[in-house]
Amino acid sequence: MREFSIKQAQEFDKNAQQKLGVPSLILMENAGRSVAEVALKMLGKKKSVVVVCGVGNNGGDGFVAARHLANAGKKVVIYIVGDLAKLKNDPKINLNILKRMETVPMSHRDRFPSLLSKADLIIDAIFGIGLKSEVKSPMSDVIEIMNKSQKPILAVDVPSGLDADTGKPLGIAVKAKQTVTFVAMKKGFSKAKKYCGKIIVKDIGTSPSPLGRRRRNNSCKNNTNSDEG
């Protein structure tokens, strides 16, 4: 099975946009819809979903998935971690759509543990593949609460906190039941089965022949561990 390193994945993003002319917003839409499709299979007749989103493009995938799940009749709540002032343009567009829909509420921090206790599924959309520094509080606290919830977790592209090249946690990582990753397996996944769970590869509407994956330059700065994609 094809595997991509972080660098190859980022090159694919760049090629999809610059050489093929696919807008990043469309790539995000395709990714988020793929996540929603897997989530619906995991849920079956169950209804309650908590989507935990960062402020980078991974979080944007989560916002898209939340919209599609709400449209499918699921009870969806968004929980955002990170500084909203740092929200990127594409995620901001999708978050604003959710706000206008008025069917997907946003949860407050002090309600997070009780929110998860009522969930049938948690979607992890905090960090993308470019995370390099150790996850610190409050992000690490959020991941710890998610892991301790004993609820099934669906990770978007990579379990948050996992180094996609080495398969090692950067201090702490989400332990997912399933991971939806895009275009190709990531290099470190074969060494991280206890974090990734079942891995499902989805395309995002572009061929994997141009080297790489999608649209992001994921970097992590300061203690916020902000996902740049």
Buried (B, 14 or more C-beta within 10 A) or exposed (E): EEEBBBBBBBBBBBBBBEEEEBEBBBBBBBBBBBBBBBBBEBBEEEBBBBBBBBBBBBBBBBBBBBBBBBEEEBBBBBBBBBEEEBBBEBBBBBBEBBEEEEEBEEBEEEEBEEBBEEBBBBBBBBBBBBBEEBBBEBBBBBBBBBBEBEBBBBBBBBBBBBBBBEBBBBBBBBBBBBBBBBBBBBBBBEBBEEBBBEBBBBEBBBEBEBBBBBBBEBBBEEBBBBBBB
